[in-house]
Amino acid sequence: MKKVVVDRVICLKAGQCYYLQPSIFKADPQGWPDILVEFPESDDDIEAAEDAAEICPSGAIVVEDA
Ligand code: SF4
């Protein structure tokens, strides 16, 4: 099983995750990313979460084994 984690200490609120992968993330009212799918199961969701981890400019997103 996979788990999506966002480290808010290093998140820049740049928004790439929720703009480019809105099936996995959405912006909260302050611009922080909320994780919509914390435990992605389908290949599409896992790929989307891993893509977000790659494009995050601060490296704040990790898709780890849960
Ligand atoms: S892409 Fe990275 S830095 Fe930007 S809002 Fe998402 S987690 Fe934060």
Residues whose N, C-alpha, C, O or C-beta is under 5 A from the ligand:
A	BS01	SF4	V6 C11 L12 K13 A14 G15 Q16 C17 G31 P33 C56 P57 S58 A60 I61
